[in-house]
Amino acid sequence: VEPFLIASSLEAVLAQRLVRRICTHCKTSYVPSGDLLTQLGVARESVGNRQFFYGKGCPTCSQSGYRGRLGIYEWLRLSESLRDLVTQRAPTLVIKQKAIEQGMRTLRDDGLRAIFDGHTTIEEVIKYT
């Protein structure tokens, strides 16, 4: 398909991943290791006093620590500048950087929000983003 056809017809792109939700019955706070935060791409200083959680395991979640799923999303709305990049056959990385500059939240960013809200674990976000 020619790039100008894609650029003129595409309005937005949505990506989603399902991550496991921490069981609310056995949810426990902990302090993650520096290595785990490094894998996530977050500096300990930027975490501040936020709490992190995991599920210990209980009869409600069949000892898994998780119960249910949670969607994390990435939404890219094509602006005129992004359409121009598509038409010019710009590399994916260039398009992604421009979209982030224009306010796109990546899957990892939405995963971080879910971690900081206490809905999922660091391991789940690392695994799926």
Disulfide bonds with the S-S distance in Angstrom:
none
